[in-house]
Amino acid sequence: MIQQVIDAHRGVDEAKKEAARIIHEAKLARARAIRAAREQEVEQLKLADALGTNRENLRLWEKVLDKK
């Protein structure tokens, strides 16, 4: 009887450790996903800025060429 209780507690302890490991992995995956999304957002902002700069340069060149 006592051995069964001890074994049951071991099972609970192992289940707790496994649950903690799974939670930890989930938190790491969430952090990686957030980091990737932020990096993608930064890249999109850089591309949008470059596109805006290119459009502005094109407008300026059009003005220069129209004056000629």
Gaussian input, Z-matrix of N, CA and C with variables (Angstrom, degrees):
# hf/3-21g

backbone

0 1
 N
 C     1     B1
 C     2     B2     1     A1
 N     3     B3     2     A2     1     D1
 C     4     B4     3     A3     2     D2
 C     5     B5     4     A4     3     D3
 N     6     B6     5     A5     4     D4
 C     7     B7     6     A6     5     D5
 C     8     B8     7     A7     6     D6
 N     9     B9     8     A8     7     D7
 C    10    B10     9     A9     8     D8
 C    11    B11    10    A10     9     D9
 N    12    B12    11    A11    10    D10
 C    13    B13    12    A12    11    D11
 C    14    B14    13    A13    12    D12
 N    15    B15    14    A14    13    D13
 C    16    B16    15    A15    14    D14
 C    17    B17    16    A16    15    D15
 N    18    B18    17    A17    16    D16
 C    19    B19    18    A18    17    D17
 C    20    B20    19    A19    18    D18
 N    21    B21    20    A20    19    D19
 C    22    B22    21    A21    20    D20
 C    23    B23    22    A22    21    D21
 N    24    B24    23    A23    22    D22
 C    25    B25    24    A24    23    D23
 C    26    B26    25    A25    24    D24
 N    27    B27    26    A26    25    D25
 C    28    B28    27    A27    26    D26
 C    29    B29    28    A28    27    D27
 N    30    B30    29    A29    28    D28
 C    31    B31    30    A30    29    D29
 C    32    B32    31    A31    30    D30
 N    33    B33    32    A32    31    D31
 C    34    B34    33    A33    32    D32
 C    35    B35    34    A34    33    D33
 N    36    B36    35    A35    34    D34
 C    37    B37    36    A36    35    D35
 C    38    B38    37    A37    36    D36
 N    39    B39    38    A38    37    D37
 C    40    B40    39    A39    38    D38
 C    41    B41    40    A40    39    D39
 N    42    B42    41    A41    40    D40
 C    43    B43    42    A42    41    D41
 C    44    B44    43    A43    42    D42
 N    45    B45    44    A44    43    D43
 C    46    B46    45    A45    44    D44
 C    47    B47    46    A46    45    D45
 N    48    B48    47    A47    46    D46
 C    49    B49    48    A48    47    D47
 C    50    B50    49    A49    48    D48
 N    51    B51    50    A50    49    D49
 C    52    B52    51    A51    50    D50
 C    53    B53    52    A52    51    D51
 N    54    B54    53    A53    52    D52
 C    55    B55    54    A54    53    D53
 C    56    B56    55    A55    54    D54
 N    57    B57    56    A56    55    D55
 C    58    B58    57    A57    56    D56
 C    59    B59    58    A58    57    D57
 N    60    B60    59    A59    58    D58
 C    61    B61    60    A60    59    D59
 C    62    B62    61    A61    60    D60
 N    63    B63    62    A62    61    D61
 C    64    B64    63    A63    62    D62
 C    65    B65    64    A64    63    D63
 N    66    B66    65    A65    64    D64
 C    67    B67    66    A66    65    D65
 C    68    B68    67    A67    66    D66
 N    69    B69    68    A68    67    D67
 C    70    B70    69    A69    68    D68
 C    71    B71    70    A70    69    D69
 N    72    B72    71    A71    70    D70
 C    73    B73    72    A72    71    D71
 C    74    B74    73    A73    72    D72
 N    75    B75    74    A74    73    D73
 C    76    B76    75    A75    74    D74
 C    77    B77    76    A76    75    D75
 N    78    B78    77    A77    76    D76
 C    79    B79    78    A78    77    D77
 C    80    B80    79    A79    78    D78
 N    81    B81    80    A80    79    D79
 C    82    B82    81    A81    80    D80
 C    83    B83    82    A82    81    D81
 N    84    B84    83    A83    82    D82
 C    85    B85    84    A84    83    D83
 C    86    B86    85    A85    84    D84
 N    87    B87    86    A86    85    D85
 C    88    B88    87    A87    86    D86
 C    89    B89    88    A88    87    D87
 N    90    B90    89    A89    88    D88
 C    91    B91    90    A90    89    D89
 C    92    B92    91    A91    90    D90
 N    93    B93    92    A92    91    D91
 C    94    B94    93    A93    92    D92
 C    95    B95    94    A94    93    D93
 N    96    B96    95    A95    94    D94
 C    97    B97    96    A96    95    D95
 C    98    B98    97    A97    96    D96
 N    99    B99    98    A98    97    D97
 C   100   B100    99    A99    98    D98
 C   101   B101   100   A100    99    D99
 N   102   B102   101   A101   100   D100
 C   103   B103   102   A102   101   D101
 C   104   B104   103   A103   102   D102
 N   105   B105   104   A104   103   D103
 C   106   B106   105   A105   104   D104
 C   107   B107   106   A106   105   D105
 N   108   B108   107   A107   106   D106
 C   109   B109   108   A108   107   D107
 C   110   B110   109   A109   108   D108
 N   111   B111   110   A110   109   D109
 C   112   B112   111   A111   110   D110
 C   113   B113   112   A112   111   D111
 N   114   B114   113   A113   112   D112
 C   115   B115   114   A114   113   D113
 C   116   B116   115   A115   114   D114
 N   117   B117   116   A116   115   D115
 C   118   B118   117   A117   116   D116
 C   119   B119   118   A118   117   D117
 N   120   B120   119   A119   118   D118
 C   121   B121   120   A120   119   D119
 C   122   B122   121   A121   120   D120
 N   123   B123   122   A122   121   D121
 C   124   B124   123   A123   122   D122
 C   125   B125   124   A124   123   D123
 N   126   B126   125   A125   124   D124
 C   127   B127   126   A126   125   D125
 C   128   B128   127   A127   126   D126
 N   129   B129   128   A128   127   D127
 C   130   B130   129   A129   128   D128
 C   131   B131   130   A130   129   D129
 N   132   B132   131   A131   130   D130
 C   133   B133   132   A132   131   D131
 C   134   B134   133   A133   132   D132
 N   135   B135   134   A134   133   D133
 C   136   B136   135   A135   134   D134
 C   137   B137   136   A136   135   D135
 N   138   B138   137   A137   136   D136
 C   139   B139   138   A138   137   D137
 C   140   B140   139   A139   138   D138
 N   141   B141   140   A140   139   D139
 C   142   B142   141   A141   140   D140
 C   143   B143   142   A142   141   D141
 N   144   B144   143   A143   142   D142
 C   145   B145   144   A144   143   D143
 C   146   B146   145   A145   144   D144
 N   147   B147   146   A146   145   D145
 C   148   B148   147   A147   146   D146
 C   149   B149   148   A148   147   D147
 N   150   B150   149   A149   148   D148
 C   151   B151   150   A150   149   D149
 C   152   B152   151   A151   150   D150
 N   153   B153   152   A152   151   D151
 C   154   B154   153   A153   152   D152
 C   155   B155   154   A154   153   D153
 N   156   B156   155   A155   154   D154
 C   157   B157   156   A156   155   D155
 C   158   B158   157   A157   156   D156
 N   159   B159   158   A158   157   D157
 C   160   B160   159   A159   158   D158
 C   161   B161   160   A160   159   D159
 N   162   B162   161   A161   160   D160
 C   163   B163   162   A162   161   D161
 C   164   B164   163   A163   162   D162
 N   165   B165   164   A164   163   D163
 C   166   B166   165   A165   164   D164
 C   167   B167   166   A166   165   D165
 N   168   B168   167   A167   166   D166
 C   169   B169   168   A168   167   D167
 C   170   B170   169   A169   168   D168
 N   171   B171   170   A170   169   D169
 C   172   B172   171   A171   170   D170
 C   173   B173   172   A172   171   D171
 N   174   B174   173   A173   172   D172
 C   175   B175   174   A174   173   D173
 C   176   B176   175   A175   174   D174
 N   177   B177   176   A176   175   D175
 C   178   B178   177   A177   176   D176
 C   179   B179   178   A178   177   D177
 N   180   B180   179   A179   178   D178
 C   181   B181   180   A180   179   D179
 C   182   B182   181   A181   180   D180
 N   183   B183   182   A182   181   D181
 C   184   B184   183   A183   182   D182
 C   185   B185   184   A184   183   D183
 N   186   B186   185   A185   184   D184
 C   187   B187   186   A186   185   D185
 C   188   B188   187   A187   186   D186
 N   189   B189   188   A188   187   D187
 C   190   B190   189   A189   188   D188
 C   191   B191   190   A190   189   D189
 N   192   B192   191   A191   190   D190
 C   193   B193   192   A192   191   D191
 C   194   B194   193   A193   192   D192
 N   195   B195   194   A194   193   D193
 C   196   B196   195   A195   194   D194
 C   197   B197   196   A196   195   D195
 N   198   B198   197   A197   196   D196
 C   199   B199   198   A198   197   D197
 C   200   B200   199   A199   198   D198
 N   201   B201   200   A200   199   D199
 C   202   B202   201   A201   200   D200
 C   203   B203   202   A202   201   D201

   B1=1.4525
   B2=1.5283
   B3=1.3124
   B4=1.4630
   B5=1.5214
   B6=1.3217
   B7=1.4699
   B8=1.5269
   B9=1.3214
   B10=1.4617
   B11=1.5310
   B12=1.3221
   B13=1.4698
   B14=1.5242
   B15=1.3239
   B16=1.4675
   B17=1.5228
   B18=1.3299
   B19=1.4656
   B20=1.5270
   B21=1.3187
   B22=1.4689
   B23=1.5227
   B24=1.3254
   B25=1.4693
   B26=1.5259
   B27=1.3171
   B28=1.4703
   B29=1.5253
   B30=1.3161
   B31=1.4632
   B32=1.5176
   B33=1.3164
   B34=1.4670
   B35=1.5228
   B36=1.3298
   B37=1.4649
   B38=1.5276
   B39=1.3239
   B40=1.4683
   B41=1.5236
   B42=1.3233
   B43=1.4690
   B44=1.5291
   B45=1.3277
   B46=1.4696
   B47=1.5296
   B48=1.3278
   B49=1.4676
   B50=1.5217
   B51=1.3237
   B52=1.4666
   B53=1.5341
   B54=1.3230
   B55=1.4649
   B56=1.5264
   B57=1.3210
   B58=1.4661
   B59=1.5242
   B60=1.3275
   B61=1.4664
   B62=1.5284
   B63=1.3159
   B64=1.4676
   B65=1.5252
   B66=1.3230
   B67=1.4683
   B68=1.5209
   B69=1.3218
   B70=1.4649
   B71=1.5286
   B72=1.3326
   B73=1.4639
   B74=1.5258
   B75=1.3211
   B76=1.4652
   B77=1.5266
   B78=1.3228
   B79=1.4693
   B80=1.5259
   B81=1.3235
   B82=1.4633
   B83=1.5251
   B84=1.3215
   B85=1.4666
   B86=1.5238
   B87=1.3169
   B88=1.4712
   B89=1.5281
   B90=1.3158
   B91=1.4663
   B92=1.5256
   B93=1.3361
   B94=1.4693
   B95=1.5220
   B96=1.3119
   B97=1.4673
   B98=1.5256
   B99=1.3181
   B100=1.4699
   B101=1.5176
   B102=1.3178
   B103=1.4606
   B104=1.5276
   B105=1.3224
   B106=1.4685
   B107=1.5249
   B108=1.3247
   B109=1.4665
   B110=1.5205
   B111=1.3234
   B112=1.4697
   B113=1.5236
   B114=1.3253
   B115=1.4684
   B116=1.5206
   B117=1.3176
   B118=1.4621
   B119=1.5269
   B120=1.3261
   B121=1.4657
   B122=1.5287
   B123=1.3196
   B124=1.4607
   B125=1.5250
   B126=1.3284
   B127=1.4675
   B128=1.5255
   B129=1.3296
   B130=1.4616
   B131=1.5260
   B132=1.3257
   B133=1.4636
   B134=1.5242
   B135=1.3282
   B136=1.4686
   B137=1.5206
   B138=1.3420
   B139=1.4632
   B140=1.5241
   B141=1.3226
   B142=1.4630
   B143=1.5223
   B144=1.3246
   B145=1.4598
   B146=1.5237
   B147=1.3240
   B148=1.4673
   B149=1.5226
   B150=1.3105
   B151=1.4583
   B152=1.5212
   B153=1.3202
   B154=1.4654
   B155=1.5146
   B156=1.3239
   B157=1.4618
   B158=1.5204
   B159=1.3213
   B160=1.4619
   B161=1.5217
   B162=1.3103
   B163=1.4660
   B164=1.5271
   B165=1.3257
   B166=1.4677
   B167=1.5254
   B168=1.3233
   B169=1.4673
   B170=1.5219
   B171=1.3187
   B172=1.4615
   B173=1.5300
   B174=1.3226
   B175=1.4723
   B176=1.5299
   B177=1.3171
   B178=1.4652
   B179=1.5244
   B180=1.3353
   B181=1.4662
   B182=1.5278
   B183=1.3226
   B184=1.4649
   B185=1.5280
   B186=1.3278
   B187=1.4658
   B188=1.5243
   B189=1.3284
   B190=1.4671
   B191=1.5244
   B192=1.3202
   B193=1.4642
   B194=1.5275
   B195=1.3177
   B196=1.4657
   B197=1.5250
   B198=1.3235
   B199=1.4642
   B200=1.5188
   B201=1.3267
   B202=1.4689
   B203=1.4573
   A1=110.59
   A2=116.04
   A3=120.13
   A4=109.93
   A5=116.43
   A6=119.99
   A7=110.76
   A8=117.62
   A9=121.24
   A10=110.80
   A11=115.75
   A12=120.30
   A13=109.80
   A14=116.48
   A15=121.05
   A16=109.85
   A17=116.61
   A18=120.52
   A19=111.06
   A20=116.68
   A21=120.71
   A22=110.38
   A23=117.26
   A24=120.83
   A25=110.95
   A26=116.43
   A27=119.74
   A28=110.32
   A29=115.48
   A30=119.84
   A31=111.79
   A32=116.36
   A33=120.74
   A34=110.00
   A35=116.75
   A36=120.46
   A37=111.19
   A38=116.37
   A39=119.92
   A40=110.83
   A41=116.59
   A42=120.50
   A43=110.40
   A44=116.69
   A45=120.41
   A46=110.68
   A47=116.21
   A48=120.02
   A49=110.79
   A50=116.35
   A51=120.82
   A52=110.36
   A53=116.37
   A54=120.20
   A55=110.59
   A56=117.00
   A57=120.62
   A58=110.76
   A59=116.64
   A60=120.52
   A61=110.61
   A62=116.73
   A63=120.75
   A64=110.64
   A65=116.53
   A66=120.47
   A67=110.12
   A68=116.73
   A69=121.02
   A70=110.83
   A71=116.69
   A72=120.61
   A73=111.03
   A74=116.85
   A75=120.66
   A76=110.74
   A77=116.67
   A78=120.21
   A79=110.79
   A80=116.78
   A81=120.06
   A82=110.95
   A83=116.55
   A84=120.45
   A85=110.47
   A86=116.97
   A87=121.06
   A88=110.13
   A89=116.55
   A90=120.25
   A91=110.69
   A92=116.89
   A93=119.95
   A94=110.94
   A95=117.04
   A96=120.78
   A97=111.13
   A98=116.69
   A99=120.67
   A100=109.87
   A101=117.05
   A102=121.30
   A103=110.49
   A104=116.96
   A105=120.87
   A106=110.82
   A107=116.77
   A108=120.13
   A109=110.66
   A110=116.83
   A111=120.11
   A112=110.91
   A113=116.17
   A114=119.67
   A115=110.67
   A116=116.78
   A117=120.53
   A118=110.07
   A119=116.25
   A120=120.09
   A121=110.57
   A122=117.06
   A123=121.04
   A124=110.00
   A125=116.60
   A126=119.92
   A127=110.81
   A128=116.75
   A129=119.94
   A130=110.69
   A131=116.85
   A132=120.08
   A133=110.80
   A134=116.31
   A135=119.73
   A136=110.64
   A137=116.36
   A138=120.07
   A139=111.07
   A140=116.65
   A141=120.28
   A142=110.59
   A143=116.54
   A144=120.63
   A145=110.30
   A146=116.15
   A147=119.88
   A148=110.51
   A149=117.03
   A150=120.89
   A151=110.10
   A152=116.52
   A153=120.18
   A154=111.22
   A155=116.83
   A156=121.40
   A157=110.12
   A158=116.94
   A159=120.43
   A160=111.17
   A161=117.47
   A162=120.75
   A163=110.46
   A164=115.66
   A165=119.21
   A166=110.21
   A167=116.94
   A168=120.30
   A169=110.75
   A170=116.81
   A171=120.97
   A172=110.37
   A173=116.43
   A174=119.78
   A175=111.07
   A176=115.74
   A177=119.10
   A178=110.80
   A179=116.68
   A180=119.66
   A181=110.89
   A182=117.34
   A183=119.99
   A184=110.19
   A185=116.31
   A186=119.91
   A187=110.43
   A188=116.25
   A189=120.21
   A190=109.88
   A191=116.34
   A192=119.96
   A193=111.81
   A194=117.20
   A195=120.22
   A196=111.21
   A197=117.29
   A198=121.05
   A199=111.50
   A200=117.24
   A201=120.48
   A202=111.13
   D1=-48.87
   D2=-179.73
   D3=-63.50
   D4=-40.05
   D5=179.44
   D6=-62.57
   D7=-35.85
   D8=178.74
   D9=-65.21
   D10=-39.40
   D11=178.37
   D12=-66.10
   D13=-43.11
   D14=178.47
   D15=-61.62
   D16=-45.21
   D17=179.06
   D18=-63.20
   D19=-39.05
   D20=178.88
   D21=-63.65
   D22=-41.93
   D23=178.18
   D24=-64.38
   D25=-39.23
   D26=176.80
   D27=-61.35
   D28=-42.54
   D29=178.14
   D30=-61.58
   D31=-40.59
   D32=178.03
   D33=-65.47
   D34=-43.82
   D35=179.07
   D36=-61.25
   D37=-42.66
   D38=178.71
   D39=-64.99
   D40=-39.73
   D41=178.68
   D42=-64.64
   D43=-39.65
   D44=178.10
   D45=-63.75
   D46=-42.99
   D47=178.89
   D48=-62.71
   D49=-42.98
   D50=179.57
   D51=-64.26
   D52=-42.24
   D53=178.30
   D54=-63.36
   D55=-41.81
   D56=178.47
   D57=-63.30
   D58=-39.41
   D59=178.47
   D60=-64.49
   D61=-43.97
   D62=-179.96
   D63=-64.16
   D64=-42.80
   D65=178.48
   D66=-62.53
   D67=-42.72
   D68=179.07
   D69=-61.11
   D70=-45.16
   D71=178.50
   D72=-62.62
   D73=-38.75
   D74=178.74
   D75=-64.90
   D76=-40.75
   D77=178.05
   D78=-64.72
   D79=-40.85
   D80=177.66
   D81=-63.83
   D82=-42.77
   D83=179.23
   D84=-63.35
   D85=-40.08
   D86=178.11
   D87=-63.38
   D88=-44.63
   D89=179.41
   D90=-62.47
   D91=-40.99
   D92=177.71
   D93=-63.58
   D94=-40.68
   D95=-179.73
   D96=-65.82
   D97=-41.38
   D98=178.05
   D99=-63.99
   D100=-44.53
   D101=179.75
   D102=-61.43
   D103=-44.25
   D104=179.79
   D105=-63.75
   D106=-40.51
   D107=179.10
   D108=-64.81
   D109=-40.98
   D110=178.30
   D111=-64.46
   D112=-42.90
   D113=178.72
   D114=-62.88
   D115=-40.27
   D116=178.69
   D117=-65.80
   D118=-40.20
   D119=178.67
   D120=-62.61
   D121=-42.10
   D122=178.45
   D123=-61.84
   D124=-44.21
   D125=179.15
   D126=-62.43
   D127=-40.83
   D128=179.01
   D129=-64.29
   D130=-39.56
   D131=178.22
   D132=-65.44
   D133=-39.75
   D134=177.57
   D135=-62.60
   D136=-44.21
   D137=179.49
   D138=-64.58
   D139=-41.77
   D140=178.96
   D141=-63.55
   D142=-40.10
   D143=178.42
   D144=-64.80
   D145=-44.15
   D146=178.93
   D147=-63.44
   D148=-41.03
   D149=178.93
   D150=-64.24
   D151=-43.06
   D152=177.67
   D153=-61.86
   D154=-42.02
   D155=178.51
   D156=-63.39
   D157=-43.08
   D158=178.76
   D159=-63.02
   D160=-40.78
   D161=178.79
   D162=-64.62
   D163=-42.50
   D164=179.56
   D165=-64.26
   D166=-42.04
   D167=177.41
   D168=-61.68
   D169=-40.40
   D170=178.63
   D171=-62.26
   D172=-43.56
   D173=178.02
   D174=-61.21
   D175=-42.48
   D176=179.67
   D177=-63.52
   D178=-43.39
   D179=178.61
   D180=-64.43
   D181=-37.52
   D182=177.73
   D183=-62.09
   D184=-40.63
   D185=178.28
   D186=-63.66
   D187=-42.97
   D188=-179.70
   D189=-63.09
   D190=-45.51
   D191=-178.20
   D192=-68.93
   D193=-32.86
   D194=178.45
   D195=-66.91
   D196=-30.17
   D197=-179.55
   D198=-72.20
   D199=-23.84
   D200=-176.75
   D201=-80.38

